[in-house]
């Protein structure tokens, strides 16, 4: 699914898009960075 507007629920105030290099400075939960890295490496595969 592509497009549309993100809609915040009780658990989220904002939605944003980050590069992997920007994500290194964020306090991410668990394996969020590893999953994002793997998804980006495998896109278009």
N, C-alpha and C positions, 0 to 999 in steps of 0.2 A: 504494500500500500504506500502510495506516495502522495504528498500534499496534505492539505487540511490544516487546521489550527489546533495546537495543543490546548487542552482544557484542564486546568488545575482542579484537583479533588482535595479531600482533607489532608492528604499526605504530601502535597506539592504546592508550593506557592508560585514557582516560576519554572519555565522550561528554557533550556539554552543548548547551544551546540558548541562543542569544544574540539580543538585539535588534540592529538595525543600529547604533543609537547605542552599544551596548556593544562591538560589533565594531570600532568606530573605535579603541579602545584596545588591540586585540589585534595581535600580530605575525603578520599573515596572509600566506600565500604567494600570489604572483602576482596573479591577478585574482579571488580569492575574494570580496572585498567587492563588486566590480562584478557578479559573477554573482548573489550573494545579493540585491543591490539590484534587479537586473532581474527575478529570480524573484518577489520580493515585489510589485513594481510590476505584474506581469502575472498575479498569482494571481486566479482567478475570471474572467479575460478570455475 
